[in-house]
Amino acid sequence: MAAALESALQAAGAGPCPGAEAVGAVRAALAAAGDPAALGERERARLGAFLRNLAAGPEEPAGPWRSLFLESPPDLAFCALTDSLAAPRPGWRLPAVPEVLEQFLRQGRLAALICELCQQHSRPGSAERHDALLGRIVCLPDLVGNGLQGRSPAAFFPQRYFPVLGGAVLQVLHNVSASLRGGLDCSVSFISHILGKVCVHGRQKEILSVLVPHLTDLTKSDCIWQRICWRLVECVPDRWMEAVVLGFVQRAPGADVLSRLLGNLVVKNKKAQFVVTQKMLLLQYGYTTAVLQNLLGYLALDGLRRALLIKVLQELLETWSSSSAVKHSPLEQQQYISKAILICLSHLKEPEIESCRQELLTSMMEGVKCHLDSSLPQIRRLGMIVAESISSKINTDGPILTFQYEEDDEARELKSLLVQAAPLGVLPGLPDNENENADAALPPVLESNRKSTTATTHVMPDEESDAELDSDDDLIPYDMSEDKELKKTKAPVYIRDCIEVLTGSEDLDKWEEAVKALESLVRKNPVAAREVSVELAKILLHLEEKTCLEGFAELRQKAQVAVLTTDPIPVAQYLTSQFYSLNYSLRQRMDILDVLVLAARELSCPKGHGKTKHSGAQNPCIQFLPESGSSKDWRRIVDERIKSKTRRFAKGQSQVEQPSGPNEFNSLAGHFFFPLIQNFDRPLSTFDLLGEDHFVLGRLVHTLAVLMYLAVNTMAVTAMGKALLEFVWALRFHTDSYVRQGLLSCVSSILLSVPAERLLQDVTEELLETRSWLEDVVEKDPDGDCRRLALQNLLLMENLKKKLETAPS
């Protein structure tokens, strides 16, 4: 039979366009030969040359030449077709060769090609042949696109080709399973190479969306399929291992499925171990919570892998408790690491906790200190939640750490990670229409208990019916919404009375009334308030809560703002001087900053001075008793009737005239701003802004940014902008992200408040240096908010770009 094929090929000759008789003779000889794999090397070489001439000729061959490619050995046909795509392109081949390739894929010849290559793994010279065909199989969409100059058929789009390739791989794996059950030796090395190369090209989603669901079902109760999957991933070369592992971890529906698909790959392969235990947990942080649960659950499901789980937890805690990592890592990465720690803790067993209890305690104490020292409230709360979780694990019998923080969805999600999810086979609850099926699945004892409980439920209302008749539930409660609390102590009428009560009185009721009345008294009597403004500011700054007065901090702050807005210059001088004084707590210093910002905002807002006009006068509201249901909405009905019968030729929008008035902050901005900015680099014995008190420094920087923004159109705005730009430049490399965010806000305030002409004349060089710094922040800063603010500043500076380029050097 091989001799007949060779004679047919010799008769066909080596011409570029074989005739129809030659094509028919070769087809007949191939059919007579039977199995194409039985052909010798000489016949294969002649047949390959014939197929290449057939596909690369200047004219379309005569006869059924397309069928010849589908009946020939798949590797020879595939090579001939793909070679023709890179050759000079006659007009006939543009649609014809892709059509033959599409038929090649549709009729399952790609699976036959992969199966043949798997069977030839031990033949001499197979490695070079495998590498050549591997590149063509994986890069077929690119080959077709380049050959057709971008006019590829839809079948060769990556979104459609790689699922077809996944189906072919699955078909070959079925053949491998059948061969193993028949006692034959098989290799999946070439399939592993295909999987690795596809994944490293970024097509994990397309191919694994086909493979993972089928392999999940096939490995549930079949140990042969599990061994096939394990061997499939173990044979992936190290250079492609990362992409394959990432693909399986991201697309496995659960940790148990991932364990069946990967086996103990992380124990056997160092590259896979590095990816799972280092890269995905410590070097990257973009994966979802479900991926983290898959990954760490996979490590916890086998005894050999649990040692890696303990090691991972120790490394995560080392990073979490590092002050350098807390300062320089982005918030998203710290959230990611916190989630990983909580998931690891949920998988720990009591003996494992006992063996590393002291290490957990040490890491908890160091980590919670680093997190509480942070200026960002999100990071502080992360430290509190993780510390509470560790404490609950290591102190099961004794007291545990508890913190006070806001309970939102993020906090609840983090706490839920400490509890393992129910197994896939256990249903947490069934809907009402499935109760009968649930009853059928219950054991007899539980079913009888459930029936007795149901019977008891039906009996209870009859037993309690008499008690319900005697209850007081039918009594209508009195409406106490309008009731007012009777006051035993009258509110003070004069400001000096408030001062006496706040400084010397022991009567707590009088003290509360004085705190409540002080703001209104200051605003109603500005002349009297100016006489004792500095004394009032001092009293309020040192005032401490004596009773559990609701809203005490807000009342005190409003009174301080009222005093400062009533007599701005002396009170502002006093408060700014006290900010850098000794023997003040951090809370008092931050209160000073808050009061300055609120007062500046109030002073900068225009006031109407009683001249504000409204679009409509406020008529007195008369309420009618609802005598009947028809008269309830009488006014709405009348208005609708009038509106429907009224003809309007034009209707303009009724607008409220905005209040206008002088900006009182114009002459006061310097008194608020310059005393705060001049002493920031002078450490005191109890206050070091550039040291451990960086949180107050962050508040100071944000305060300066707000004051700068409110100083727009004031006389001192240019001098303030120059001083603030120097201040920003001195602190631009601060390690705390909250401080850097404030510095970037200061730059925004300068660009928005200082006139562009003054910026170009006075601080041209400083702006150019600031621009290069902003570009570095956008590229290199680990904090996302800092990058966003820097980008906004660059966009603001685009408006000045032309003027900066034309400014004299």
SEGU-187325 format. One record per residue (C-alpha): residue in one letter; x, y, z. Coordinates in steps of 0.02 Angstrom, whole numbers, padded with zeros to 5 digits, always signed. Example, Ala and Ser with C-alpha at 12.3 -4.5 7.8 and 13.67 -1.06 7.14 Angstrom:
<atoms>
A+00615-00225+00390S+00684-00053+00357
</atoms>
This chain:
<atoms>
M+00000+00000+00000A+00143+00119+00038A+00217+00077-00132A+00053+00125-00217L+00056+00293-00128E+00236+00322-00178S+00200+00281-00360A+00050+00398-00359L+00157+00537-00288Q+00292+00506-00419A+00162+00510-00557A+00095+00675-00489G+00268+00751-00505A+00336+00905-00417G+00244+01034-00521P+00161+01184-00440C-00015+01140-00499P-00054+00953-00494G-00199+00896-00601A-00363+00819-00549E-00304+00643-00594A-00150+00661-00484V-00255+00723-00337G-00378+00580-00359A-00238+00451-00371V-00157+00514-00210R-00326+00509-00120A-00355+00332-00178A-00181+00277-00124L-00208+00357+00049A-00374+00268+00068A-00292+00103+00020A-00149+00130+00143G-00273+00136+00288D-00192+00211+00443P-00091+00366+00395A+00019+00337+00547A+00089+00181+00462L+00173+00281+00326G+00361+00280+00321E+00471+00433+00331R+00502+00431+00143E+00317+00426+00100R+00280+00562+00229A+00413+00675+00155R+00345+00652-00022L+00165+00678+00035G+00212+00835+00132A+00298+00910-00021F+00146+00868-00127L+00027+00953-00006R+00137+01109+00005N+00142+01122-00186L-00045+01099-00189A-00078+01242-00065A+00056+01361-00128G+00027+01351-00316P-00011+01503-00423E-00178+01429-00478E-00315+01338-00383P-00292+01150-00406A-00420+01049-00500G-00519+00907-00425P-00565+00873-00242W-00405+00945-00172R-00487+01009-00013S-00537+00835+00041L-00357+00779+00020F-00304+00895+00162L-00438+00822+00275E-00389+00641+00234S-00200+00661+00244P-00099+00644+00406P-00154+00795+00510D+00021+00859+00547L+00069+00862+00362A-00093+00945+00310F-00084+01074+00450C+00097+01120+00408A+00059+01137+00223L-00091+01250+00254T-00003+01363+00379D+00152+01375+00267S+00045+01435+00124L-00018+01580+00230A+00157+01654+00237A+00196+01624+00052P+00157+01748-00089R-00032+01766-00100P-00118+01722-00264G-00296+01783-00273W-00375+01609-00264R-00291+01564-00100L-00358+01712+00001P-00527+01630+00035A-00485+01449-00004V-00347+01407+00120P-00438+01483+00271E-00594+01387+00220V-00495+01224+00219L-00420+01268+00389E-00594+01303+00457Q-00653+01132+00394F-00496+01058+00473L-00551+01128+00642R-00735+01086+00620Q-00705+00902+00579G-00597+00871+00733R-00433+00857+00641L-00350+00971+00770A-00386+00841+00904A-00314+00706+00790L-00158+00813+00766I-00132+00835+00954C-00166+00650+00986E-00039+00599+00855L+00093+00713+00930C+00059+00641+01104Q+00090+00466+01036Q+00254+00516+00953H+00335+00588+01109S+00472+00456+01117R+00521+00455+00933P+00691+00528+00885G+00682+00708+00825S+00508+00732+00896A+00559+00878+01009E+00599+00996+00863R+00442+00942+00772H+00337+00970+00929D+00406+01145+00954A+00369+01194+00774L+00190+01129+00779L+00161+01200+00954G+00193+01376+00894R+00079+01353+00744I-00064+01279+00846V-00060+01414+00980C-00027+01559+00860L-00148+01506+00723P-00259+01663+00743D-00105+01772+00720L-00045+01672+00570V-00214+01686+00484G-00230+01871+00527N-00057+01912+00459G-00083+01807+00304L-00250+01887+00263Q-00193+02061+00317G-00321+02074+00456R-00470+02003+00362S-00482+01844+00464P-00640+01737+00463A-00738+01738+00626A-00685+01559+00664F-00506+01619+00689F-00545+01758+00811P-00459+01718+00977Q-00626+01720+01069R-00687+01577+00958Y-00528+01483+00915F-00462+01449+01090P-00625+01371+01154V-00615+01256+01002L-00436+01216+01050G-00495+01180+01227G-00624+01059+01160A-00490+00971+01058V-00379+00956+01212L-00525+00884+01310Q-00557+00756+01173V-00374+00702+01177L-00381+00686+01366H-00531+00569+01346N-00425+00463+01228V-00284+00463+01356S-00405+00405+01491A-00469+00264+01380S-00290+00211+01339L-00240+00207+01523R-00391+00101+01567G-00338-00018+01427G-00164-00035+01500L-00074+00072+01368D+00061+00200+01405C+00018+00381+01361S+00096+00552+01376V+00011+00719+01408S+00172+00820+01392F+00123+00901+01227I-00049+00947+01297S+00038+01027+01446H+00145+01129+01327I-00010+01186+01232L-00096+01235+01394G+00057+01330+01458K+00088+01425+01297V-00095+01474+01278C-00101+01536+01458V+00060+01635+01445H-00011+01721+01290G-00152+01785+01399R-00291+01668+01341Q-00324+01578+01505K-00505+01632+01507E-00548+01560+01336I-00467+01389+01355L-00497+01361+01541S-00680+01409+01527V-00696+01247+01427L-00574+01137+01523V-00612+01179+01705P-00800+01139+01709H-00776+00971+01621L-00625+00922+01725T-00719+00972+01883D-00856+00846+01842L-00738+00711+01781T-00627+00715+01937K-00767+00705+02066S-00757+00516+02089D-00629+00455+01962C-00451+00435+02024I-00383+00407+01847W-00448+00576+01791Q-00373+00655+01947R-00203+00579+01903I-00221+00642+01724C-00255+00820+01787W-00110+00813+01908R+00008+00753+01772L-00060+00884+01653V-00009+01030+01765E+00152+00949+01826C+00219+00934+01647V+00197+01120+01613P+00371+01198+01593D+00425+01318+01730R+00427+01467+01614W+00238+01446+01589M+00192+01377+01760E+00140+01546+01835A+00010+01582+01701V-00066+01407+01715V-00077+01410+01906L-00154+01584+01904G-00283+01528+01777F-00336+01375+01878V-00342+01470+02043Q-00448+01609+01970R-00573+01496+01882A-00593+01349+02000P-00766+01357+02082G-00697+01308+02253A-00547+01253+02353D-00597+01070+02345V-00606+01077+02155L-00437+01163+02148S-00366+01025+02258R-00432+00892+02139L-00362+00981+01986L-00189+01029+02050G-00155+00895+02179N+00007+00927+02274L+00083+01031+02136V+00144+01164+02259V+00241+01031+02353K+00321+00955+02199N+00357+01110+02095K+00458+01255+02166K+00395+01378+02037A+00213+01339+02078Q+00253+01352+02263F+00330+01525+02238V+00179+01584+02139V+00052+01520+02266T+00140+01563+02428Q+00234+01721+02380K+00182+01807+02221M-00007+01795+02235L-00008+01842+02420L+00137+01961+02452L+00188+02035+02284Q+00017+02057+02202Y-00148+02115+02274G-00273+02128+02132Y-00364+01964+02161T-00539+01948+02231T-00587+01877+02400A-00653+01719+02315V-00482+01689+02236L-00399+01710+02406Q-00519+01585+02483N-00483+01463+02342L-00296+01482+02361L-00283+01467+02551G-00420+01336+02560Y-00320+01232+02436L-00167+01241+02551A-00273+01188+02700L-00353+01034+02622D-00203+00918+02627G-00082+00873+02765L+00071+00899+02656R+00012+01073+02607R-00038+01132+02782A+00144+01164+02824L+00143+01291+02682L-00016+01369+02756I+00073+01399+02923K+00223+01470+02831V+00111+01586+02729L+00024+01648+02886Q+00191+01688+02969E+00250+01787+02817L+00086+01880+02804L+00092+01927+02988E+00273+01984+02968T+00220+02101+02828W+00064+02157+02922S+00164+02202+03078S+00301+02296+02984S+00294+02484+03009S+00382+02512+02844A+00252+02409+02750V+00110+02503+02836K+00185+02671+02786H+00234+02631+02607S+00106+02503+02548P-00056+02560+02464L-00218+02539+02559E-00282+02408+02437Q-00131+02296+02470Q-00152+02311+02658Q-00336+02264+02642Y-00284+02115+02535I-00156+02055+02662S-00280+02077+02804K-00407+01969+02713A-00275+01836+02682I-00229+01834+02868L-00410+01813+02921I-00438+01672+02797C-00280+01584+02859L-00340+01601+03039S-00507+01523+02992H-00417+01366+02930L-00304+01344+03083K-00338+01200+03201E-00315+01207+03389P-00148+01111+03393E-00078+01227+03259I-00135+01381+03355E-00056+01312+03513S+00111+01283+03426C+00123+01463+03363R+00026+01555+03499Q+00173+01660+03559E+00220+01710+03382L+00040+01760+03346L+00035+01865+03504T+00198+01954+03463S+00144+01993+03286M-00025+02054+03348M+00052+02177+03472E+00178+02246+03346G+00052+02255+03204V-00088+02341+03300K+00035+02475+03359C+00092+02510+03181H-00086+02521+03118L-00149+02632+03259D-00004+02752+03225S-00065+02778+03047S-00152+02939+02996L-00280+02851+02886P-00437+02791+02976Q-00457+02644+02856I-00286+02575+02904R-00319+02600+03089R-00482+02505+03075L-00397+02364+02978G-00273+02345+03120M-00413+02340+03249I-00512+02206+03156V-00362+02093+03125A-00301+02114+03304E-00473+02069+03371S-00476+01914+03260I-00303+01855+03315S-00347+01887+03496S-00507+01785+03481K-00407+01640+03410I-00268+01635+03538N-00374+01681+03691T-00521+01564+03676D-00549+01557+03865G-00488+01725+03928P-00525+01907+03884I-00497+01964+03706L-00455+02131+03626T-00603+02242+03582F-00601+02409+03491Q-00732+02537+03448Y-00750+02573+03262E-00884+02597+03133E-00974+02437+03083D-01002+02449+02895D-01010+02323+02753E-00821+02314+02738A-00797+02277+02923R-00933+02144+02919E-00854+02065+02766L-00685+02056+02851K-00758+01977+03007S-00854+01850+02904L-00690+01786+02831L-00644+01719+03003V-00785+01592+02989Q-00764+01455+02860A-00903+01440+02731A-01016+01287+02737P-00962+01139+02628L-01035+01131+02454G-01146+00984+02499V-01227+01071+02647L-01370+01191+02612P-01384+01332+02739G-01571+01350+02709L-01709+01300+02591P-01855+01403+02526D-02030+01368+02586N-02082+01275+02430E-01941+01148+02459N-01989+01099+02636E-02064+00935+02580N-01903+00884+02491A-01804+00934+02644D-01918+00828+02754A-01891+00678+02643A-01702+00698+02662L-01707+00706+02853P-01665+00554+02960P-01815+00475+03050V-01767+00544+03221L-01746+00722+03159E-01907+00708+03059S-02006+00655+03213N-01931+00797+03313R-01979+00919+03178K-02159+00856+03174S-02175+00870+03362T-02108+01047+03354T-02235+01091+03222A-02376+01018+03325T-02320+01118+03475T-02319+01274+03369H-02501+01247+03322V-02553+01211+03502M-02475+01365+03579P-02598+01495+03511D-02746+01400+03586E-02662+01394+03756E-02620+01579+03755S-02785+01641+03683D-02852+01683+03856A-02693+01775+03902E-02707+01882+03745L-02881+01940+03796D-02811+02011+03957S-02664+02100+03876D-02648+02289+03864D-02595+02289+03680D-02760+02365+03623L-02733+02524+03725I-02684+02675+03619P-02525+02760+03685Y-02523+02946+03718D-02440+03057+03588M-02288+03127+03678S-02196+03193+03526E-02236+03375+03569D-02193+03359+03754K-02051+03464+03820E-01938+03424+03965L-01970+03535+04117K-01812+03630+04159K-01768+03658+04340T-01631+03782+04296K-01651+03936+04188A-01529+03966+04047P-01406+04110+04077V-01449+04275+03996Y-01278+04361+03993I-01108+04304+03929R-01022+04344+04094D-01147+04231+04183C-01092+04090+04068I-00909+04125+04108E-00942+04116+04294V-01039+03953+04278L-00909+03871+04164T-00762+03920+04273G-00823+03906+04451S-00997+03834+04474E-01021+03658+04540D-01202+03652+04487L-01203+03529+04342D-01375+03584+04280K-01316+03764+04267W-01158+03703+04180E-01259+03611+04048E-01373+03760+04017A-01222+03875+04000V-01142+03762+03869K-01305+03755+03771A-01337+03942+03776L-01162+04011+03747E-01161+04011+03556S-01327+04103+03539L-01276+04231+03671V-01113+04268+03580R-01199+04293+03413K-01339+04400+03488N-01221+04512+03589P-01064+04538+03482V-01013+04697+03576A-01013+04608+03744A-00928+04457+03667R-00783+04561+03600E-00745+04623+03777V-00709+04447+03838S-00672+04357+03673V-00496+04296+03714E-00550+04242+03889L-00696+04146+03813A-00582+04064+03685K-00465+04008+03823I-00607+03938+03929L-00682+03843+03783L-00514+03774+03728H-00485+03698+03901L-00666+03653+03936E-00692+03470+03978E-00855+03375+03987K-00921+03359+04165T-01084+03268+04125C-01146+03153+03988L-01214+03300+03890E-01274+03246+03719G-01178+03334+03580F-01054+03417+03699A-00911+03420+03572E-01021+03499+03439L-01090+03630+03560R-00916+03677+03617Q-00853+03689+03437K-00999+03799+03383A-00967+03915+03528Q-00783+03927+03482V-00827+03968+03301A-00950+04100+03359V-00817+04183+03469L-00688+04179+03328T-00805+04252+03197T-00864+04388+03316D-00688+04450+03360P-00574+04370+03228I-00403+04452+03246P-00366+04434+03434V-00447+04262+03447A-00356+04199+03291Q-00192+04264+03361Y-00225+04175+03525L-00275+04008+03446T-00131+04004+03322S-00007+04045+03460Q-00076+03907+03570F-00061+03779+03429Y+00129+03776+03450S+00129+03799+03641L+00177+03672+03772N+00062+03564+03877Y-00079+03542+03751S-00148+03375+03698L-00156+03322+03517R-00345+03330+03528Q-00339+03514+03580R-00220+03556+03439M-00334+03474+03312D-00483+03565+03389I-00392+03729+03354L-00370+03680+03171D-00552+03630+03153V-00614+03794+03229L-00501+03897+03116V-00567+03809+02960L-00750+03825+03009A-00732+04008+03056A-00638+04047+02895R-00774+03962+02794E-00908+04063+02883L-00815+04228+02863S-00783+04199+02678C-00966+04165+02638P-01065+04321+02587K-01204+04378+02700G-01363+04458+02639H-01377+04585+02783G-01566+04572+02776K-01579+04620+02591T-01608+04447+02522K-01758+04436+02407H-01858+04280+02381S-01961+04233+02231G-02119+04215+02330A-02180+04285+02495Q-02208+04163+02635N-02393+04162+02669P-02456+04109+02839C-02501+03927+02840I-02679+03888+02895Q-02718+03709+02939F-02893+03641+02915L-02963+03496+03010P-03002+03348+02896E-03192+03346+02909S-03211+03226+02764G-03103+03131+02642S-03155+03239+02494S-03092+03401+02574K-02923+03329+02622D-02827+03384+02466W-02935+03530+02414R-02790+03651+02385R-02700+03528+02268I-02861+03500+02167V-02894+03687+02150D-02714+03721+02095E-02724+03585+01964R-02886+03657+01894I-02816+03833+01885K-02658+03768+01801S-02756+03670+01670K-02865+03821+01625T-02725+03950+01623R-02644+03996+01457R-02460+04048+01469F-02360+04119+01326A-02191+04106+01414K-02133+04042+01580G-01964+04082+01652Q-01880+03994+01794S-01907+04076+01961Q-01734+04106+02034V-01687+04158+02208E-01570+04305+02210Q-01407+04250+02288P-01354+04346+02442S-01212+04468+02416G-01096+04559+02530P-00913+04593+02569N-00794+04449+02600E-00748+04471+02782F-00605+04346+02765N-00514+04465+02646S-00421+04561+02781L-00409+04414+02901A-00331+04276+02795G-00154+04318+02846H-00197+04310+03032F-00264+04134+03009F-00131+04070+02889F+00045+04135+02924P+00059+04096+03111L+00015+03914+03073I+00146+03892+02937Q+00297+03973+03020N+00341+03856+03163F+00304+03682+03096D+00488+03629+03096R+00524+03674+03278P+00503+03521+03389L+00442+03542+03566S+00464+03425+03713T+00283+03367+03698F+00249+03402+03514D+00350+03352+03360L+00260+03378+03195L+00401+03307+03091G+00419+03158+03204E+00291+03046+03287D+00149+03174+03279H+00131+03157+03090F-00057+03138+03107V-00072+03317+03172L+00046+03370+03033G-00075+03295+02908R-00219+03391+02986L-00115+03550+02982V-00075+03527+02797H-00258+03498+02754T-00306+03652+02856L-00181+03760+02760A-00253+03694+02596V-00429+03746+02648L-00372+03918+02708M-00280+03942+02543Y-00435+03896+02444L-00546+04013+02546A-00423+04157+02520V-00464+04174+02334N-00476+04355+02277T-00399+04419+02439M-00253+04539+02450A-00136+04415+02534V-00169+04268+02417T-00008+04286+02317A+00103+04292+02471M+00007+04147+02546G+00030+04046+02386K+00219+04074+02382A+00238+04027+02565L+00129+03873+02545L+00225+03816+02391E+00388+03824+02490F+00304+03728+02631V+00247+03593+02508W+00419+03579+02430A+00500+03551+02600L+00383+03407+02644R+00352+03329+02473F+00444+03167+02515H+00354+03134+02680T+00325+02950+02714D+00146+02966+02776S+00017+02956+02637Y-00107+03066+02731V+00021+03207+02737R+00060+03186+02552Q-00125+03195+02511G-00134+03360+02605L+00018+03428+02513L-00061+03386+02346S-00221+03471+02404C-00116+03625+02444V-00051+03627+02265S-00230+03619+02200S-00280+03764+02312I-00134+03868+02249L-00178+03837+02067L-00361+03879+02098S-00339+04032+02209V-00185+04127+02150P-00210+04224+01987A-00119+04145+01840E-00026+04307+01802R+00046+04314+01977L+00097+04130+01968L+00191+04160+01805Q+00279+04315+01868D+00327+04259+02043V+00344+04069+02050T+00380+04010+01873E+00530+03902+01919E+00442+03831+02071L+00294+03780+01962L+00407+03690+01839E+00489+03594+01982T+00318+03556+02056R+00261+03488+01887S+00405+03364+01878W+00369+03310+02057L+00185+03283+02015E+00234+03175+01867D+00341+03067+01982V+00196+03052+02105V+00079+02993+01966E+00203+02858+01914K+00280+02800+02078D+00174+02845+02230P+00101+02687+02310D-00057+02776+02371G-00200+02783+02247D-00273+02945+02316C-00104+03031+02298R-00091+02975+02117R-00268+03038+02082L-00235+03208+02162A-00070+03227+02070L-00157+03190+01905Q-00289+03322+01943N-00153+03449+01978L-00068+03409+01813L-00233+03438+01724L-00250+03606+01812M-00074+03653+01759E-00114+03614+01577N-00205+03781+01571L-00041+03868+01613K+00068+03765+01497K+00078+03889+01353K+00112+04035+01469L+00248+03937+01559E+00333+03895+01393T+00333+04077+01336A+00385+04148+01506P+00562+04222+01510S+00691+04109+01589
</atoms>
